[in-house]
Amino acid sequence: AAEQRPAEFAEIIQQLFTQIPFVGDELENVTIIKFAIELMKVDAQRCMPHMEKIATTCVQIIADPKTAEALPTADKRLVGAFLKNQVVGHAQSVLQQMEAQMSDDEKEQLAKYMS
C-alpha cells in the first residue's frame, strides 16, 4: 500500500525506469517489467512518464534475437500481453519507430507474443 512505501519511493521509481532497458542479464529486464505490471495495477500514474522506456524494454525482451532465446515462453507471453493491453496506447510513436527498424523475424516474434 502507498502508506507503506519509503519516502524516497518516487525517486527510486524514477531511477529504475530511466535506466531501462538494462544491458547484460535479460532476466533483469523481465523482473522490472513484472514490477511495472504490478505497479500499473495499484499506481498507474507512476508508470505513465516512463511508458516509452517500458515499451522499449518489452520489445527488447520479446524480439531481440540475442536475448529472446534465453527467456521462458511464459515470460514473453506475459510481457507481450502487458505491451498489448497496457503500454501500446501510451507509447505509440516509439513503438512505430522501433517496428520500422525491425527485421521480419523480429516483427514476427513481436506479433506472436502480442496476440
C-alpha atoms as an extended CHARMM CRD file, in Angstrom:
* protein
*
       115  EXT
         1         1  ALA       CA              0.0000000000        0.0000000000        0.0000000000  PROA      1               0.0000000000
         2         2  ALA       CA              1.1160000000        3.5710000000       -0.6290000000  PROA      2               0.0000000000
         3         3  GLU       CA              1.3920000000        4.3850000000        3.0640000000  PROA      3               0.0000000000
         4         4  GLN       CA              3.9410000000        1.5840000000        3.4840000000  PROA      4               0.0000000000
         5         5  ARG       CA              6.2580000000        2.9010000000        0.7960000000  PROA      5               0.0000000000
         6         6  PRO       CA              9.5430000000        4.5290000000        1.7430000000  PROA      6               0.0000000000
         7         7  ALA       CA              9.7090000000        8.3130000000        1.4880000000  PROA      7               0.0000000000
         8         8  GLU       CA             12.0470000000        8.0690000000       -1.4790000000  PROA      8               0.0000000000
         9         9  PHE       CA              9.7540000000        5.7100000000       -3.4550000000  PROA      9               0.0000000000
        10        10  ALA       CA              9.1270000000        8.2040000000       -6.2800000000  PROA      10              0.0000000000
        11        11  GLU       CA             12.8700000000        8.7870000000       -6.6590000000  PROA      11              0.0000000000
        12        12  ILE       CA             13.5570000000        5.0490000000       -6.7370000000  PROA      12              0.0000000000
        13        13  ILE       CA             10.9160000000        4.5390000000       -9.4460000000  PROA      13              0.0000000000
        14        14  GLN       CA             12.3890000000        7.4070000000      -11.4610000000  PROA      14              0.0000000000
        15        15  GLN       CA             15.8930000000        5.9280000000      -11.2380000000  PROA      15              0.0000000000
        16        16  LEU       CA             14.7250000000        2.4260000000      -12.1710000000  PROA      16              0.0000000000
        17        17  PHE       CA             12.6330000000        3.3510000000      -15.1580000000  PROA      17              0.0000000000
        18        18  THR       CA             15.1150000000        5.8370000000      -16.6190000000  PROA      18              0.0000000000
        19        19  GLN       CA             17.7920000000        3.0980000000      -16.6790000000  PROA      19              0.0000000000
        20        20  ILE       CA             15.8370000000        0.5040000000      -18.6530000000  PROA      20              0.0000000000
        21        21  PRO       CA             16.3220000000       -1.4950000000      -20.7610000000  PROA      21              0.0000000000
        22        22  PHE       CA             19.1960000000       -2.9370000000      -18.7680000000  PROA      22              0.0000000000
        23        23  VAL       CA             22.1650000000       -4.3720000000      -20.6360000000  PROA      23              0.0000000000
        24        24  GLY       CA             23.6080000000       -7.7360000000      -19.7450000000  PROA      24              0.0000000000
        25        25  ASP       CA             21.2710000000      -10.0070000000      -17.8210000000  PROA      25              0.0000000000
        26        26  GLU       CA             17.9870000000      -10.1350000000      -19.7140000000  PROA      26              0.0000000000
        27        27  LEU       CA             16.2200000000      -11.5480000000      -16.6660000000  PROA      27              0.0000000000
        28        28  GLU       CA             16.6500000000       -8.1440000000      -15.0270000000  PROA      28              0.0000000000
        29        29  ASN       CA             14.5130000000       -6.6330000000      -17.7840000000  PROA      29              0.0000000000
        30        30  VAL       CA             11.8320000000       -9.2600000000      -17.2200000000  PROA      30              0.0000000000
        31        31  THR       CA             11.9140000000       -8.5240000000      -13.4910000000  PROA      31              0.0000000000
        32        32  ILE       CA             11.4970000000       -4.7650000000      -13.9870000000  PROA      32              0.0000000000
        33        33  ILE       CA              8.5990000000       -5.3230000000      -16.4030000000  PROA      33              0.0000000000
        34        34  LYS       CA              6.9240000000       -7.6610000000      -13.9090000000  PROA      34              0.0000000000
        35        35  PHE       CA              7.3440000000       -4.8710000000      -11.3640000000  PROA      35              0.0000000000
        36        36  ALA       CA              5.8170000000       -2.3870000000      -13.8350000000  PROA      36              0.0000000000
        37        37  ILE       CA              2.8670000000       -4.7340000000      -14.3590000000  PROA      37              0.0000000000
        38        38  GLU       CA              2.1870000000       -4.8120000000      -10.6250000000  PROA      38              0.0000000000
        39        39  LEU       CA              2.7480000000       -1.0770000000      -10.2390000000  PROA      39              0.0000000000
        40        40  MET       CA              0.2520000000       -0.3840000000      -13.0390000000  PROA      40              0.0000000000
        41        41  LYS       CA             -2.3700000000       -2.2830000000      -11.0580000000  PROA      41              0.0000000000
        42        42  VAL       CA             -2.0130000000       -0.1090000000       -7.9560000000  PROA      42              0.0000000000
        43        43  ASP       CA             -0.4700000000        3.1750000000       -9.1180000000  PROA      43              0.0000000000
        44        44  ALA       CA             -0.6050000000        3.5560000000      -12.8930000000  PROA      44              0.0000000000
        45        45  GLN       CA              0.2720000000        7.2550000000      -12.7270000000  PROA      45              0.0000000000
        46        46  ARG       CA              3.7800000000        6.3720000000      -11.5400000000  PROA      46              0.0000000000
        47        47  CYS       CA              4.3560000000        4.3980000000      -14.7510000000  PROA      47              0.0000000000
        48        48  MET       CA              2.9210000000        6.9040000000      -17.2190000000  PROA      48              0.0000000000
        49        49  PRO       CA              6.0010000000        9.1580000000      -17.5460000000  PROA      49              0.0000000000
        50        50  HSD       CA              8.0850000000        6.0690000000      -18.3270000000  PROA      50              0.0000000000
        51        51  MET       CA              5.8930000000        4.2910000000      -20.8720000000  PROA      51              0.0000000000
        52        52  GLU       CA              8.3030000000        4.7600000000      -23.7680000000  PROA      52              0.0000000000
        53        53  LYS       CA             11.1370000000        3.1570000000      -21.7810000000  PROA      53              0.0000000000
        54        54  ILE       CA              8.7920000000        0.4020000000      -20.6190000000  PROA      54              0.0000000000
        55        55  ALA       CA              7.6900000000       -0.1870000000      -24.2290000000  PROA      55              0.0000000000
        56        56  THR       CA             11.2970000000       -0.3370000000      -25.4360000000  PROA      56              0.0000000000
        57        57  THR       CA             12.1390000000       -2.8510000000      -22.7340000000  PROA      57              0.0000000000
        58        58  CYS       CA              9.1140000000       -5.0060000000      -23.5530000000  PROA      58              0.0000000000
        59        59  VAL       CA             10.0330000000       -5.0930000000      -27.2370000000  PROA      59              0.0000000000
        60        60  GLN       CA             13.6310000000       -5.9820000000      -26.4250000000  PROA      60              0.0000000000
        61        61  ILE       CA             12.5020000000       -8.8520000000      -24.2030000000  PROA      61              0.0000000000
        62        62  ILE       CA             10.2830000000      -10.2830000000      -26.9330000000  PROA      62              0.0000000000
        63        63  ALA       CA             12.0500000000       -9.5150000000      -30.1940000000  PROA      63              0.0000000000
        64        64  ASP       CA             15.7920000000       -9.1330000000      -29.6130000000  PROA      64              0.0000000000
        65        65  PRO       CA             17.3130000000      -12.2360000000      -31.2260000000  PROA      65              0.0000000000
        66        66  LYS       CA             20.3830000000      -12.0750000000      -28.9660000000  PROA      66              0.0000000000
        67        67  THR       CA             18.3500000000      -12.4750000000      -25.7990000000  PROA      67              0.0000000000
        68        68  ALA       CA             14.9110000000      -13.7900000000      -26.6830000000  PROA      68              0.0000000000
        69        69  GLU       CA             16.0340000000      -17.4300000000      -26.8200000000  PROA      69              0.0000000000
        70        70  ALA       CA             17.2240000000      -17.3350000000      -23.2140000000  PROA      70              0.0000000000
        71        71  LEU       CA             13.8420000000      -16.3290000000      -21.8270000000  PROA      71              0.0000000000
        72        72  PRO       CA             10.9460000000      -18.6470000000      -20.9860000000  PROA      72              0.0000000000
        73        73  THR       CA              7.9410000000      -18.5070000000      -23.3160000000  PROA      73              0.0000000000
        74        74  ALA       CA              5.6800000000      -17.7310000000      -20.3380000000  PROA      74              0.0000000000
        75        75  ASP       CA              7.6600000000      -14.5660000000      -19.5840000000  PROA      75              0.0000000000
        76        76  LYS       CA              7.4910000000      -13.4390000000      -23.1960000000  PROA      76              0.0000000000
        77        77  ARG       CA              3.7180000000      -14.0560000000      -23.2640000000  PROA      77              0.0000000000
        78        78  LEU       CA              3.2720000000      -12.0670000000      -20.0380000000  PROA      78              0.0000000000
        79        79  VAL       CA              5.3400000000       -9.1860000000      -21.3960000000  PROA      79              0.0000000000
        80        80  GLY       CA              3.5340000000       -9.3120000000      -24.7600000000  PROA      80              0.0000000000
        81        81  ALA       CA              0.1230000000       -9.1630000000      -23.1020000000  PROA      81              0.0000000000
        82        82  PHE       CA              1.2380000000       -6.2220000000      -20.9520000000  PROA      82              0.0000000000
        83        83  LEU       CA              2.6160000000       -4.4280000000      -24.0020000000  PROA      83              0.0000000000
        84        84  LYS       CA             -0.5840000000       -5.0110000000      -25.9710000000  PROA      84              0.0000000000
        85        85  ASN       CA             -3.0850000000       -4.2640000000      -23.2000000000  PROA      85              0.0000000000
        86        86  GLN       CA             -1.4010000000       -1.5610000000      -21.1160000000  PROA      86              0.0000000000
        87        87  VAL       CA              1.5190000000        0.0470000000      -22.9180000000  PROA      87              0.0000000000
        88        88  VAL       CA              0.7240000000        0.4370000000      -26.6340000000  PROA      88              0.0000000000
        89        89  GLY       CA             -1.7430000000        3.2710000000      -26.1410000000  PROA      89              0.0000000000
        90        90  HSD       CA              0.8190000000        5.3090000000      -24.2370000000  PROA      90              0.0000000000
        91        91  ALA       CA              3.9070000000        4.7220000000      -26.3760000000  PROA      91              0.0000000000
        92        92  GLN       CA              2.6250000000        4.5310000000      -29.9410000000  PROA      92              0.0000000000
        93        93  SER       CA              5.2960000000        6.6960000000      -31.5640000000  PROA      93              0.0000000000
        94        94  VAL       CA              8.2890000000        4.9220000000      -30.0370000000  PROA      94              0.0000000000
        95        95  LEU       CA              6.7710000000        1.5540000000      -30.9140000000  PROA      95              0.0000000000
        96        96  GLN       CA              6.2360000000        2.6230000000      -34.5220000000  PROA      96              0.0000000000
        97        97  GLN       CA              9.8420000000        3.8350000000      -34.7300000000  PROA      97              0.0000000000
        98        98  MET       CA             11.1390000000        0.5550000000      -33.3230000000  PROA      98              0.0000000000
        99        99  GLU       CA              8.9700000000       -1.5220000000      -35.6440000000  PROA      99              0.0000000000
       100       100  ALA       CA             10.2370000000        0.4060000000      -38.6720000000  PROA      100             0.0000000000
       101       101  GLN       CA             13.7810000000       -0.7150000000      -37.7880000000  PROA      101             0.0000000000
       102       102  MET       CA             12.9490000000       -4.3670000000      -37.0620000000  PROA      102             0.0000000000
       103       103  SER       CA             13.7350000000       -7.3480000000      -39.2280000000  PROA      103             0.0000000000
       104       104  ASP       CA             10.8590000000       -9.5160000000      -40.4290000000  PROA      104             0.0000000000
       105       105  ASP       CA             11.7880000000      -12.1510000000      -37.8390000000  PROA      105             0.0000000000
       106       106  GLU       CA             11.7150000000       -9.6060000000      -35.0140000000  PROA      106             0.0000000000
       107       107  LYS       CA              8.3110000000       -8.3540000000      -36.2020000000  PROA      107             0.0000000000
       108       108  GLU       CA              7.0790000000      -11.9540000000      -36.3100000000  PROA      108             0.0000000000
       109       109  GLN       CA              8.2590000000      -12.5740000000      -32.7330000000  PROA      109             0.0000000000
       110       110  LEU       CA              6.5800000000       -9.3920000000      -31.5430000000  PROA      110             0.0000000000
       111       111  ALA       CA              3.2960000000      -10.2580000000      -33.2490000000  PROA      111             0.0000000000
       112       112  LYS       CA              3.4480000000      -13.8290000000      -31.9000000000  PROA      112             0.0000000000
       113       113  TYR       CA              3.7110000000      -12.7550000000      -28.2640000000  PROA      113             0.0000000000
       114       114  MET       CA              1.3240000000       -9.8180000000      -28.5100000000  PROA      114             0.0000000000
       115       115  SER       CA             -1.5050000000      -11.9340000000      -29.9480000000  PROA      115             0.0000000000
